[in-house]
């Protein structure tokens, strides 16, 4: 009975040690591969250009958003002015003949 327990414990310890060694080998191999694939200077230059371009696009989008906000403020102001007018008749002018006024 003691021999069975001893064999089970030794098998378990051997499995744990084997998994640890395999993990160490894999981590070393992955680090080695990552170190070999360092970006070239040309790639770094292109990445900097892309970052600058994205920055300019972001600035442009912010400017467009500001202009849209100004337009919407003007629209709200105009709508409020039109809603506050009381001297203008709400209904259409009935003295004009009905029909289409667009040229065909």
Steps between C-alpha positions, in 0.01 A plus 500: 500500500781742585668418173184596304481836675870560439465421128198731471681788675815451289290492181324819604832674582650384168198640314526836676876524434446404134232766454727760664789413270274509194363838605853637544605376156190648336541838669867516398413408141224764482732770640769405250256523208367835620853641529579395142192681365587850616361758258730642238575876500294539182202341671541732798510800266180386327331448836591855600352630174179308563482636855542856366231440239259364762572804716415733211179308429404526866559877494290533184215300651506721808480810278207354306322413826543858618355636175204262520435621854504861378257414221266327743511802733408724208217264407365508857522881506319531167232256608445692824471830307248351260301349786490833689365700204133581558429762233530261205191297406543130554279392209592532133389798294158414352499796256743320272358253250560138585712275284861429430744791481793296375581515128450176310 
